[in-house]
Structure formats: C-alpha cells, structure tokens
Amino acid sequence: MAESTYTSGSINFTGLGNGTDFNALIDGFIDVERTRVTRLEKWRKTWEIKNDQFQELNTQLLSLKTTLEGMNSMNEFMTKGVSSSNTNLLSATADANALESTHSVIINQLATNDILITTSGASSLTSSLTSTATSFSFSYGGKQVTIDDIPAGTTLQNFVYLINNHADSRGLIQASTIFDGTTYHLQLAGKELGADNQLSITDAGGLAFGSGYTETQNAQNAQIRVDGFPLSGTGWIERDSNTVDDVISGITLNLKEADPNSVISLAVTTNTKDIADKVTAFVDAVNVIRARIIALTKVDEEGEGSVLTGNYGIDIVSQNLKNITAEMGQGFTSWNEDTLSGDKFAALSQLGILTDADQGSPTNGLLIIDYEKLEAALEEDPTAVAELFALEPTGVSHTTDFTFTSLIDGTTMPGVYDVQVVSDGTKIVSATINGEEASISGWEITATVGDAKGMAVRLNNTAAGSYDGTVAVKTGKATEMINELKELTKPYNKFTYEGGPLAVLQNNYDDIMDSIDDKIAYEETRIEKLERNMRLKYARLDALLGQYQLKQGQLEAALAQLE
C-alpha cells in the first residue's frame, strides 16, 4: 500500500502499485490546495475583527451622545435651590436663570375654581332625575354649552357620567356627587382656576334639581405681593393659577395657603456640588471612549500593535474628540481683566481638566480633574463654569454699536464673526458679516450665507458712519461634542457615498470581505472540480493497475508451470 506524508503544502510518496490508497493520495493533494482557502479565511477574519471593533466603538460613541444630551442645557447642568421660611404656605423652584438672591412674598388669596352644588338631592345614585327627555345648559368662562338629548329616566349616576364624558362639557367642568348622610347632591366644578372661569346654570331643563344650585366656592385669582410690590393698599399681583412662574425671573412659586399677615422669605442658592458632579459625569463619559481607543491602538513592549493600531478612522475619532476638550469653547473669548469683557472660563483647562500625560500613570491618556481648581472656579463664578459645558447656542455682541437679535438653531454655526456696517444716518448703506454681504432690513442685518447664515444683528448707533465690531455665537462643550458625534457616527449613504469615518471604513471593509468571500467561493469550486477530476483519474489508474496485476499473476503462473 502506498504511504503519503504532507506538510506546508508538499507531498511525498513511497510505494505505488495495485492496492495503493488513492483516497489518502487525493486527500493530501486537496489539503495542499486548501491552504489557499485557509489563508483567505484568516485574512477575512482580520477584517471582520476590525469591523466588529468599529461597530462596538460606534455604539459607545452613540452612548456618549445620549449621556451628553442629558446635560446640554443650563437647566440640566446647573441646579439652583430655593428655601422657604414657611413651606406650609409657599414652596418654590428655580432654573438656571434665577439669580442668587432673597425675596419676600405675601399670599393674600389662592386661585380657586368655581363650584356649584344642588340645594336638593336624590335618595340614591340610581334615582331618576327626569321623566321626559330634556336638555341641560350652562355657561363656563364665557362659553355657552348645551347638552341635548338627555333621555327620560336618566339617573343621577348616569347624569354624572354624561357630564364627564360629553364632548362639549368634559373639558370644561367635572361632575360628582356629595352624600350628606341622607341625600345625594350633584356637584359641578370648573376645571380651570381664576376669576374669569365662572360657572353658571343657564337652563336646568326638566331635571329634578331645577335651578336650585348654590355656589360653594367662587372662582378667583391668586393674589400675591413680591418684595413689597405692589405697595400695601394699592392692590395685588394677580394670576389665575397657584403656580406662578412669571413674576420673579427664573423662579416658580407654588402657592399652598393664603395668609395675608405672613411675610414668607425665599433664598436662592446655587448647588455647586451638583455642578461638580455633572463635570465628573462629563469627564467619565468621555474617558470611556478614550479608554476604548487606547485599548484598540496600544502597542505592547515587543512593539506589536493592536488590531486597529494606526487606523486612520480611529485616529480621526480620537483627534476630533481630543480637540474639543483641549480647545476654547466655540464662540467663547478669553477674559480681559482690564475691560472686564470676555468669558471667565473659556477652556476646560481653566477648570483643572487636562489629559494625563504621565506615561507610567494608570490614567495615561485619559482626562483627569484637579478638583481644587474646579472648586475654586465654582466658588468664583458657577454660572460661567456651567456655561462652558452646557450653554445652548447663544448670541452676544462685543460692542455697544451692535445688538445680537437672533439666530437659527442648527443653521447658524457657533463662532466669532466680524461685522461691518456703513450708515448714511437715515439707513444702512452696506453691511457684511465675515466679509460676506448681508441682507438689510431697516436697522437690522442678516447673514444669508456661510457659517453665520440666519444670524441677525441690529445697528444701535444710527448716526452716519462706519461701524466695525465682532459678535459671537457661543455654545457649550456638551453641544459641541454632540454635534461632532453626530458627524462621526453618521450612517453610510450608498447613494452619496458619504458617512462618518467609521461607517465609511465599515463599508470599505464589507466590500473587502465580499471580495474575499468571492475568492473563497472560487477556490472552493476549483478545489471541488479538481478533487472530482482526480478521483476519476485515479479510479482509471487503479483499474489499469488492476489489469496489470492480473496479467502479472497470469505470467507468474505460466512461468511456474514451465519450471
């Protein structure tokens, strides 16, 4: 029997003749041919691993975006507390616009709704209110409503259900019953507070109660005095709600009980610890991505790189995110102590947030926080700290000649813009923003092209002359990073051939893997055909050798007879 051995793509034979194991011979040839398939499969696996790592990183980038979307406004990032000297009468909340201050409040009366109760009643909820079909009409807040087609035999319970579910009445009044121990009375209550929301029965129809309704609570406005205004004896600030958010800027008052003889004190403070916690959360979320990129691109002590070491897509993601944490905030300018202008904090480094450059540190390459420096910044100006992280797109003018009037969110890009305006004293003659001609309407100009598109600026000085200055659109680091993450994670568009860097690379790698799959399929087909042909070929050889063996036997037998 033939023996065969094969290693590294080579085959050696010993012994050939009838009874040779041609299957082993063929399998050896095929195994050699399959080394090409094995190399292709291993090659494909390297691209698949890269693709999988891209997908995982993309998922983490989207997670970072979600985290930042929970802290990209001043109200989300900056917590202010309000203490009340009498929480039984008044509580309050504050948003980021509230100043650290104290206020006094007097509550003369609460806002109430109108309530009517029938004088007479019914012995049970199932008592009939009318023996004939009828209607019921009422006026509420100046609106007249009539409920027709109340059928004969309608019970008190049915009538309550009808009022609360009828399309014309359910949004205005609420019906219920009150049991005094012997009789069920119908109660009708207006759903809105305030003096303008009076309820009256204009036609009781044929209902058993007739027109016998008593007003048990009159609709009235809340009346308060804030910081001594209005002066005593000259009236009150009135609102049609017990939740008042438009009297003290940034503060919502929750009126609980009236007591005109009590002066309630409110104190507004900034929760700097909560801001510090938000800063930590921001840094921690960014470090998740940094740590992931470090793991994907590290080089070991032998100089062996990781799966994505030197990958330009990873480099783009890494560098773009690093730029955001290292550079000044978009539209922010350095603080000028002499003119008291600019931004107190325009870069994260001013808050003690830096990249750890210590090669031997376990946090090397990650952001670290100098909490002493952060606490000092929070003590100096907590609002400026919060703005650097969470300011929504906001326009400011750096000269008194101009007033920033508006921008288009999502169209007007953050940045600092040069504005030039020429006036003849009666009108604006010409205007440019960043060197581009702006549209003119009265004393206001609007950018129509470029990054400033949609930004509107008003000229304050109407005297004839030329006016130059800068205006800025500022946005916090959270929004800046969210916008960058949107670009980095943008899905690949097969029609425009555009997408984020990871998506473009994933598409390229998919194409490469598809090409490798085609090569593997070709090799598999070729090897299958080769094996089939070899088995046919060696089957014929085996048959031929069998014939020769038979003849050999015959000759050997003949020779034996001659002896």
C-alpha positions as a printed NumPy array, in Angstrom:
array([[  0.   ,   0.   ,   0.   ],
       [  1.232,   3.493,  -0.765],
       [  2.182,   5.739,   2.097],
       [  1.986,   9.544,   1.863],
       [  3.011,  12.432,   4.103],
       [  2.474,  16.166,   3.516],
       [  3.451,  19.324,   5.369],
       [  3.488,  23.009,   4.426],
       [  1.961,  22.334,   1.031],
       [  4.243,  19.46 ,  -0.107],
       [  3.527,  15.72 ,  -0.635],
       [  5.935,  12.767,  -0.592],
       [  5.095,   9.247,  -1.873],
       [  6.573,   5.809,  -1.107],
       [  5.307,   2.694,  -2.762],
       [  2.958,   2.741,  -5.72 ],
       [  1.077,  -0.175,  -7.246],
       [ -2.035,  -2.191,  -7.015],
       [ -3.725,  -1.673,  -3.653],
       [ -2.384,   1.885,  -3.348],
       [ -4.608,   4.084,  -1.084],
       [ -5.516,   6.662,  -3.707],
       [ -8.023,   8.313,  -1.306],
       [ -5.175,   9.276,   1.005],
       [ -3.214,  10.49 ,  -2.003],
       [ -6.099,  12.659,  -3.234],
       [ -6.86 ,  13.959,   0.259],
       [ -3.239,  15.024,   0.53 ],
       [ -3.397,  16.932,  -2.739],
       [ -6.679,  18.593,  -1.714],
       [ -5.344,  19.562,   1.705],
       [ -2.429,  21.281,  -0.006],
       [ -4.833,  23.156,  -2.296],
       [ -6.98 ,  24.159,   0.682],
       [ -4.086,  26.047,   2.247],
       [ -5.014,  28.902,  -0.082],
       [ -8.587,  28.858,   1.288],
       [ -7.265,  28.782,   4.843],
       [ -5.103,  31.831,   4.174],
       [ -8.086,  33.668,   2.676],
       [-10.294,  32.756,   5.655],
       [ -7.669,  34.003,   8.101],
       [ -7.316,  37.204,   6.081],
       [-11.072,  37.712,   6.085],
       [-11.156,  37.189,   9.862],
       [ -8.793,  40.131,  10.389],
       [-11.18 ,  42.444,   8.517],
       [-14.161,  41.009,  10.374],
       [-12.492,  41.698,  13.733],
       [-11.783,  45.29 ,  12.673],
       [-15.376,  45.713,  11.547],
       [-16.687,  44.344,  14.837],
       [-14.458,  46.734,  16.789],
       [-15.695,  49.651,  14.684],
       [-19.282,  48.678,  15.405],
       [-18.638,  48.441,  19.141],
       [-16.865,  51.805,  19.181],
       [-19.712,  53.353,  17.177],
       [-22.182,  52.038,  19.759],
       [-20.129,  53.579,  22.567],
       [-19.977,  56.902,  20.703],
       [-23.768,  56.891,  20.429],
       [-23.98 ,  56.114,  24.147],
       [-21.729,  59.103,  24.862],
       [-24.008,  61.26 ,  22.711],
       [-27.047,  60.12 ,  24.721],
       [-25.282,  60.905,  28.007],
       [-24.32 ,  64.385,  26.824],
       [-27.855,  65.088,  25.622],
       [-28.872,  64.872,  29.273],
       [-26.571,  67.769,  30.189],
       [-26.565,  70.1  ,  27.176],
       [-28.723,  72.845,  28.651],
       [-28.159,  75.173,  31.567],
       [-31.215,  73.891,  33.411],
       [-29.914,  70.314,  33.14 ],
       [-26.378,  71.2  ,  34.177],
       [-26.887,  73.898,  36.782],
       [-29.045,  73.232,  39.821],
       [-30.323,  76.061,  41.962],
       [-32.214,  75.585,  45.18 ],
       [-34.835,  77.767,  46.834],
       [-35.524,  77.656,  50.57 ],
       [-38.783,  78.961,  52.041],
       [-39.268,  80.283,  55.559],
       [-42.747,  78.752,  55.603],
       [-43.19 ,  75.699,  53.389],
       [-46.783,  75.268,  54.6  ],
       [-47.677,  78.481,  52.775],
       [-45.171,  78.575,  49.91 ],
       [-42.537,  76.481,  48.184],
       [-40.524,  77.403,  45.112],
       [-38.163,  76.042,  42.479],
       [-35.531,  77.825,  40.41 ],
       [-33.959,  77.3  ,  36.993],
       [-30.534,  78.345,  35.771],
       [-31.696,  81.914,  35.057],
       [-32.523,  82.641,  38.702],
       [-30.083,  84.949,  40.453],
       [-28.686,  84.097,  43.861],
       [-30.91 ,  86.376,  45.902],
       [-33.565,  86.695,  48.591],
       [-37.212,  87.612,  48.14 ],
       [-40.265,  88.249,  50.281],
       [-43.76 ,  87.024,  49.364],
       [-47.196,  87.628,  50.88 ],
       [-50.116,  85.456,  49.759],
       [-53.443,  87.275,  50.128],
       [-55.554,  84.576,  48.488],
       [-55.208,  81.418,  46.401],
       [-56.598,  80.946,  42.935],
       [-59.73 ,  78.801,  43.038],
       [-62.22 ,  77.249,  40.656],
       [-65.986,  77.779,  40.679],
       [-68.05 ,  75.069,  42.416],
       [-71.837,  74.683,  42.39 ],
       [-73.861,  72.154,  44.473],
       [-77.569,  71.417,  44.159],
       [-79.767,  72.53 ,  47.039],
       [-81.991,  69.481,  46.752],
       [-80.836,  65.969,  46.015],
       [-81.743,  62.377,  45.303],
       [-82.275,  59.484,  47.678],
       [-79.892,  57.245,  45.712],
       [-77.495,  57.324,  42.809],
       [-79.99 ,  55.371,  40.738],
       [-82.845,  57.823,  41.333],
       [-84.368,  59.158,  38.135],
       [-83.83 ,  62.893,  37.519],
       [-86.371,  63.331,  34.725],
       [-89.477,  61.574,  33.449],
       [-89.184,  63.11 ,  29.974],
       [-86.386,  63.759,  27.52 ],
       [-84.73 ,  67.099,  28.277],
       [-81.579,  69.2  ,  27.889],
       [-79.121,  70.967,  30.192],
       [-77.302,  74.27 ,  29.537],
       [-74.523,  76.062,  31.369],
       [-72.079,  78.9  ,  30.858],
       [-68.423,  78.5  ,  31.722],
       [-65.707,  81.094,  31.234],
       [-67.991,  82.986,  28.875],
       [-68.709,  79.899,  26.763],
       [-72.277,  78.653,  26.408],
       [-72.789,  74.874,  26.325],
       [-75.995,  72.856,  25.842],
       [-76.248,  69.104,  26.276],
       [-79.252,  67.868,  24.299],
       [-80.998,  64.51 ,  24.2  ],
       [-80.919,  63.67 ,  27.897],
       [-83.279,  60.671,  27.858],
       [-86.226,  60.106,  30.185],
       [-85.285,  58.023,  33.221],
       [-81.72 ,  59.361,  33.374],
       [-80.391,  58.62 ,  36.859],
       [-78.095,  60.799,  38.952],
       [-75.28 ,  58.341,  38.258],
       [-75.999,  58.44 ,  34.514],
       [-76.062,  62.234,  34.507],
       [-72.665,  62.465,  36.216],
       [-71.245,  60.091,  33.597],
       [-72.851,  62.134,  30.797],
       [-71.348,  65.439,  32.004],
       [-67.87 ,  63.939,  32.436],
       [-67.812,  62.249,  29.028],
       [-69.796,  64.523,  26.73 ],
       [-67.539,  66.107,  24.076],
       [-68.814,  69.618,  24.828],
       [-68.553,  69.53 ,  28.629],
       [-65.799,  67.116,  29.643],
       [-63.002,  69.621,  29.05 ],
       [-64.742,  72.393,  30.982],
       [-66.427,  71.048,  34.105],
       [-66.277,  67.993,  36.359],
       [-69.439,  66.392,  37.842],
       [-69.512,  64.378,  41.066],
       [-71.846,  63.655,  43.996],
       [-71.753,  64.523,  47.663],
       [-73.637,  62.379,  50.195],
       [-74.747,  64.269,  53.309],
       [-75.893,  61.136,  55.113],
       [-79.411,  61.009,  53.721],
       [-79.304,  62.681,  50.3  ],
       [-77.011,  62.645,  47.254],
       [-76.27 ,  66.127,  45.901],
       [-74.891,  66.909,  42.466],
       [-71.63 ,  68.928,  42.444],
       [-70.357,  70.744,  39.34 ],
       [-66.832,  72.195,  39.403],
       [-64.992,  74.256,  36.816],
       [-61.729,  72.65 ,  35.732],
       [-59.781,  75.905,  35.5  ],
       [-58.753,  78.313,  38.252],
       [-59.139,  82.066,  38.068],
       [-61.75 ,  84.774,  38.257],
       [-62.553,  84.56 ,  34.546],
       [-63.738,  80.953,  34.832],
       [-67.176,  81.457,  36.347],
       [-69.758,  78.652,  36.109],
       [-73.491,  79.285,  35.951],
       [-76.513,  77.144,  35.074],
       [-78.446,  78.884,  32.32 ],
       [-81.135,  76.256,  31.742],
       [-81.603,  73.27 ,  34.088],
       [-84.167,  71.756,  31.735],
       [-86.55 ,  69.271,  33.354],
       [-84.043,  67.832,  35.819],
       [-85.266,  67.239,  39.354],
       [-82.89 ,  69.809,  40.845],
       [-84.401,  72.654,  38.857],
       [-82.412,  75.88 ,  39.209],
       [-81.559,  75.226,  42.853],
       [-77.759,  75.496,  42.766],
       [-75.599,  77.078,  45.459],
       [-72.144,  78.458,  44.745],
       [-69.962,  76.941,  47.461],
       [-66.695,  78.281,  46.042],
       [-66.232,  81.307,  43.838],
       [-63.612,  81.302,  41.068],
       [-60.949,  83.854,  41.952],
       [-57.363,  84.767,  41.102],
       [-54.376,  84.242,  43.33 ],
       [-53.174,  87.492,  44.875],
       [-49.586,  87.985,  45.979],
       [-47.165,  90.761,  46.904],
       [-43.496,  90.227,  45.997],
       [-40.625,  92.186,  47.52 ],
       [-43.089,  94.799,  48.758],
       [-44.717,  95.312,  45.363],
       [-47.403,  96.493,  44.865],
       [-47.294,  98.813,  47.842],
       [-49.681,  97.994,  50.67 ],
       [-53.15 ,  99.329,  49.975],
       [-52.581,  99.669,  46.212],
       [-53.592,  96.178,  45.111],
       [-52.019,  92.799,  44.432],
       [-50.273,  90.89 ,  41.678],
       [-52.963,  88.55 ,  40.347],
       [-52.656,  85.242,  38.477],
       [-55.229,  82.6  ,  37.56 ],
       [-53.026,  79.814,  38.924],
       [-51.354,  78.847,  42.185],
       [-48.21 ,  78.044,  40.225],
       [-46.66 ,  81.386,  39.315],
       [-43.554,  81.405,  37.099],
       [-43.598,  84.868,  35.531],
       [-43.134,  87.238,  38.459],
       [-39.57 ,  86.55 ,  39.648],
       [-37.195,  85.701,  36.802],
       [-36.186,  82.027,  36.868],
       [-38.32 ,  81.171,  39.915],
       [-41.587,  79.239,  40.055],
       [-43.756,  79.946,  43.094],
       [-46.032,  77.161,  44.351],
       [-48.749,  78.824,  46.427],
       [-50.166,  76.474,  49.07 ],
       [-52.163,  78.546,  51.54 ],
       [-53.199,  82.175,  51.912],
       [-52.15 ,  84.233,  54.921],
       [-52.055,  87.978,  54.265],
       [-50.43 ,  88.594,  57.647],
       [-47.398,  86.366,  56.962],
       [-44.289,  87.508,  55.096],
       [-42.528,  84.496,  53.597],
       [-38.812,  84.692,  52.832],
       [-37.216,  82.889,  49.897],
       [-33.479,  82.375,  49.41 ],
       [-31.985,  81.244,  46.091],
       [-28.642,  79.404,  46.145],
       [-26.525,  77.558,  43.585],
       [-25.791,  73.88 ,  44.206],
       [-22.102,  73.851,  43.268],
       [-21.701,  70.214,  44.374],
       [-24.268,  69.159,  41.801],
       [-22.387,  71.106,  39.106],
       [-19.139,  69.383,  40.152],
       [-20.916,  66.01 ,  39.892],
       [-22.066,  66.916,  36.371],
       [-18.484,  67.84 ,  35.419],
       [-17.314,  64.474,  36.727],
       [-20.041,  62.689,  34.761],
       [-18.978,  64.54 ,  31.604],
       [-15.317,  63.582,  32.063],
       [-16.162,  59.962,  32.946],
       [-18.319,  59.589,  29.831],
       [-15.579,  60.988,  27.576],
       [-12.987,  58.743,  29.234],
       [-14.992,  55.643,  28.298],
       [-14.275,  56.459,  24.651],
       [-10.666,  57.428,  25.301],
       [-10.01 ,  54.18 ,  27.163],
       [-11.59 ,  52.179,  24.365],
       [ -9.451,  53.88 ,  21.711],
       [ -6.305,  53.347,  23.799],
       [ -7.108,  49.624,  24.059],
       [ -7.714,  49.355,  20.307],
       [ -4.495,  51.125,  19.312],
       [ -1.941,  50.262,  22.032],
       [  1.491,  48.834,  21.189],
       [  2.94 ,  46.217,  23.559],
       [  6.507,  46.051,  24.893],
       [  7.608,  43.971,  21.907],
       [  6.339,  46.653,  19.546],
       [  3.345,  44.57 ,  18.47 ],
       [  0.336,  46.723,  17.671],
       [ -3.313,  46.045,  18.456],
       [ -5.987,  45.282,  15.92 ],
       [ -6.526,  48.955,  14.964],
       [ -3.129,  50.49 ,  15.705],
       [ -2.502,  53.235,  13.134],
       [ -6.016,  53.013,  11.677],
       [ -6.861,  56.415,  10.233],
       [-10.563,  56.157,  11.089],
       [ -9.771,  55.63 ,  14.76 ],
       [ -7.221,  58.439,  14.572],
       [ -9.897,  60.814,  13.21 ],
       [-12.33 ,  59.968,  16.017],
       [ -9.642,  60.255,  18.672],
       [ -8.184,  63.553,  17.449],
       [-11.523,  65.272,  16.819],
       [-12.783,  64.479,  20.321],
       [ -9.447,  65.497,  21.859],
       [ -9.606,  68.826,  20.034],
       [-12.962,  69.592,  21.623],
       [-11.704,  69.016,  25.159],
       [ -8.435,  70.867,  24.524],
       [ -9.561,  73.95 ,  22.605],
       [-11.524,  77.023,  23.679],
       [-15.299,  76.766,  23.653],
       [-16.914,  77.679,  20.358],
       [-17.712,  81.395,  20.343],
       [-16.008,  81.91 ,  23.732],
       [-13.315,  84.569,  24.15 ],
       [-10.596,  84.998,  26.754],
       [-11.391,  87.092,  29.802],
       [ -9.931,  90.622,  29.731],
       [ -9.367,  91.829,  33.262],
       [ -8.819,  95.434,  32.16 ],
       [-12.072,  95.754,  30.202],
       [-13.953,  93.133,  32.24 ],
       [-15.061,  91.559,  28.979],
       [-14.953,  88.051,  27.55 ],
       [-15.634,  84.766,  29.311],
       [-14.332,  83.97 ,  32.788],
       [-13.782,  80.365,  31.716],
       [-13.294,  79.639,  28.034],
       [-11.42 ,  76.313,  28.166],
       [-11.656,  73.141,  30.242],
       [ -8.028,  73.521,  31.315],
       [ -9.043,  76.621,  33.306],
       [-11.243,  74.336,  35.398],
       [ -8.454,  71.855,  36.075],
       [ -9.462,  69.37 ,  33.368],
       [ -6.427,  68.085,  31.462],
       [ -5.144,  64.969,  29.718],
       [ -2.913,  62.834,  31.933],
       [  0.44 ,  62.769,  30.081],
       [  2.289,  60.639,  32.667],
       [  3.418,  57.531,  30.756],
       [  3.521,  55.424,  33.92 ],
       [  0.117,  56.522,  35.181],
       [ -2.861,  54.134,  35.038],
       [ -4.88 ,  57.079,  33.671],
       [ -2.348,  57.999,  30.988],
       [ -4.199,  59.424,  28.001],
       [ -7.407,  59.974,  29.961],
       [ -8.899,  63.235,  31.223],
       [ -8.23 ,  63.99 ,  34.882],
       [ -9.745,  66.671,  37.121],
       [ -7.912,  68.902,  39.562],
       [-10.806,  69.241,  41.991],
       [ -9.156,  72.06 ,  43.954],
       [ -9.009,  74.137,  40.8  ],
       [-12.572,  73.159,  39.863],
       [-13.902,  74.1  ,  43.306],
       [-12.1  ,  77.457,  43.12 ],
       [-13.734,  78.135,  39.741],
       [-17.152,  77.159,  41.076],
       [-16.683,  79.487,  44.016],
       [-15.666,  82.336,  41.725],
       [-18.415,  82.012,  39.086],
       [-20.551,  78.83 ,  38.964],
       [-22.641,  80.172,  36.087],
       [-19.546,  80.647,  33.916],
       [-18.485,  77.069,  34.686],
       [-21.893,  75.725,  33.703],
       [-21.976,  77.821,  30.522],
       [-18.696,  76.338,  29.291],
       [-20.287,  72.89 ,  29.446],
       [-23.974,  73.422,  28.796],
       [-24.744,  76.779,  27.215],
       [-27.322,  76.421,  24.454],
       [-26.483,  78.341,  21.221],
       [-26.487,  81.974,  22.388],
       [-25.572,  85.178,  20.557],
       [-23.612,  88.032,  22.147],
       [-22.221,  91.331,  20.838],
       [-18.752,  92.522,  21.796],
       [-19.517,  96.161,  21.01 ],
       [-22.265,  98.563,  22.083],
       [-22.762,  99.582,  18.43 ],
       [-24.458,  96.245,  17.718],
       [-27.119,  94.14 ,  19.38 ],
       [-27.325,  90.432,  18.584],
       [-31.019,  89.849,  17.874],
       [-31.492,  86.24 ,  16.701],
       [-30.05 ,  83.077,  15.164],
       [-31.406,  79.919,  13.556],
       [-30.622,  76.932,  15.741],
       [-28.963,  74.219,  13.693],
       [-28.176,  76.625,  10.821],
       [-26.161,  79.422,  12.43 ],
       [-22.839,  77.891,  13.422],
       [-21.018,  78.787,  16.654],
       [-18.049,  81.111,  16.295],
       [-16.851,  84.717,  16.408],
       [-17.859,  86.912,  13.452],
       [-16.635,  90.256,  12.136],
       [-19.418,  92.738,  11.379],
       [-19.046,  95.866,   9.234],
       [-21.885,  98.322,   8.693],
       [-21.997, 101.646,   6.875],
       [-24.836, 104.108,   7.596],
       [-25.687, 107.433,   5.987],
       [-27.687, 108.498,   9.044],
       [-31.049, 107.574,   7.527],
       [-30.446, 103.962,   6.622],
       [-27.826, 101.243,   6.39 ],
       [-25.999, 101.61 ,   3.101],
       [-23.964,  98.398,   3.176],
       [-23.235,  95.557,   5.577],
       [-21.063,  92.453,   5.7  ],
       [-20.681,  89.591,   8.16 ],
       [-17.326,  87.828,   7.935],
       [-16.756,  89.595,   4.636],
       [-19.97 ,  88.253,   3.081],
       [-22.707,  90.676,   2.047],
       [-25.632,  90.626,   4.481],
       [-29.274,  91.411,   3.778],
       [-30.591,  94.723,   5.151],
       [-33.996,  95.416,   6.685],
       [-34.323,  98.765,   8.433],
       [-31.561,  98.946,  11.029],
       [-31.104,  95.168,  11.121],
       [-28.836,  92.953,   9.006],
       [-28.993,  89.189,   8.489],
       [-26.343,  86.783,   7.23 ],
       [-27.553,  84.795,   4.224],
       [-24.533,  82.592,   3.517],
       [-21.71 ,  80.825,   5.299],
       [-21.477,  79.692,   8.901],
       [-23.237,  82.868,  10.069],
       [-26.327,  82.178,   7.942],
       [-29.51 ,  83.127,   9.808],
       [-27.762,  85.391,  12.307],
       [-29.402,  88.804,  12.733],
       [-27.708,  91.917,  14.177],
       [-29.158,  95.366,  14.846],
       [-27.152,  98.57 ,  14.475],
       [-27.724, 100.658,  17.616],
       [-25.876, 103.803,  16.544],
       [-27.925, 105.362,  13.746],
       [-25.592, 108.302,  13.172],
       [-23.82 , 108.377,   9.825],
       [-20.557, 106.472,   9.828],
       [-18.808, 103.123,   9.503],
       [-19.069, 100.639,  12.348],
       [-16.866,  97.605,  12.892],
       [-17.119,  95.04 ,  15.627],
       [-17.495,  91.384,  16.485],
       [-20.449,  89.279,  17.532],
       [-20.318,  85.684,  18.647],
       [-22.494,  82.592,  18.799],
       [-21.469,  80.616,  21.87 ],
       [-22.251,  77.002,  22.648],
       [-21.138,  74.697,  25.449],
       [-18.793,  71.724,  25.2  ],
       [-21.653,  69.222,  25.547],
       [-23.445,  70.56 ,  22.466],
       [-20.147,  70.928,  20.586],
       [-19.313,  67.299,  21.258],
       [-22.854,  66.13 ,  20.429],
       [-22.589,  67.847,  17.033],
       [-19.227,  66.183,  16.396],
       [-20.566,  62.782,  17.472],
       [-23.436,  63.171,  15.023],
       [-20.883,  63.531,  12.233],
       [-18.618,  60.737,  13.465],
       [-21.499,  58.255,  13.777],
       [-23.365,  59.271,  10.623],
       [-24.542,  56.114,   8.791],
       [-23.112,  55.384,   5.362],
       [-25.241,  56.591,   2.446],
       [-24.762,  54.278,  -0.519],
       [-26.203,  56.862,  -2.897],
       [-23.946,  59.787,  -1.937],
       [-21.027,  57.615,  -0.748],
       [-20.892,  59.704,   2.418],
       [-20.965,  58.919,   6.114],
       [-18.978,  59.101,   9.314],
       [-15.376,  57.833,   9.168],
       [-16.237,  54.569,  10.925],
       [-19.221,  53.938,   8.648],
       [-17.123,  54.631,   5.541],
       [-14.43 ,  52.229,   6.721],
       [-17.012,  49.606,   7.653],
       [-18.475,  49.868,   4.162],
       [-14.982,  49.518,   2.651],
       [-14.241,  46.544,   4.869],
       [-17.556,  44.957,   3.911],
       [-16.521,  45.317,   0.273],
       [-13.154,  43.728,   1.037],
       [-14.807,  40.834,   2.864],
       [-17.265,  40.373,  -0.006],
       [-14.309,  40.226,  -2.381],
       [-12.576,  37.657,  -0.167],
       [-15.809,  35.655,   0.001],
       [-15.83 ,  35.62 ,  -3.806],
       [-12.231,  34.377,  -3.846],
       [-13.046,  31.678,  -1.293],
       [-16.083,  30.602,  -3.306],
       [-13.937,  30.458,  -6.446],
       [-11.307,  28.365,  -4.667],
       [-13.923,  26.041,  -3.228],
       [-15.379,  25.495,  -6.699],
       [-11.921,  24.978,  -8.187],
       [-10.887,  22.511,  -5.482],
       [-14.171,  20.631,  -5.76 ],
       [-13.671,  20.294,  -9.518],
       [-10.008,  19.296,  -9.018],
       [-10.966,  16.633,  -6.484],
       [-13.671,  15.271,  -8.757],
       [-11.266,  15.062, -11.717],
       [ -8.547,  13.489,  -9.578],
       [-10.887,  10.803,  -8.287],
       [-11.943,   9.985, -11.848],
       [ -8.315,   9.965, -12.995],
       [ -7.067,   7.733, -10.196],
       [-10.059,   5.457, -10.496],
       [ -8.974,   4.787, -14.087],
       [ -5.358,   4.339, -12.948],
       [ -6.455,   1.91 , -10.249],
       [ -8.406,  -0.126, -12.81 ],
       [ -5.386,  -0.165, -15.158],
       [ -3.058,  -1.266, -12.369],
       [ -5.532,  -3.984, -11.526],
       [ -5.352,  -5.261, -15.101],
       [ -1.547,  -5.237, -14.99 ],
       [ -1.622,  -7.088, -11.688],
       [ -3.904,  -9.716, -13.201],
       [ -1.557, -10.141, -16.159],
       [  1.393, -10.32 , -13.774],
       [ -0.346, -13.111, -11.915],
       [ -1.039, -14.948, -15.112],
       [  2.577, -14.642, -16.218],
       [  3.854, -15.773, -12.86 ],
       [  1.528, -18.82 , -13.044],
       [  2.755, -19.647, -16.574],
       [  6.381, -19.371, -15.52 ],
       [  5.706, -21.635, -12.571],
       [  4.301, -24.312, -14.937],
       [  7.419, -24.106, -17.127],
       [  9.539, -24.947, -14.156]])
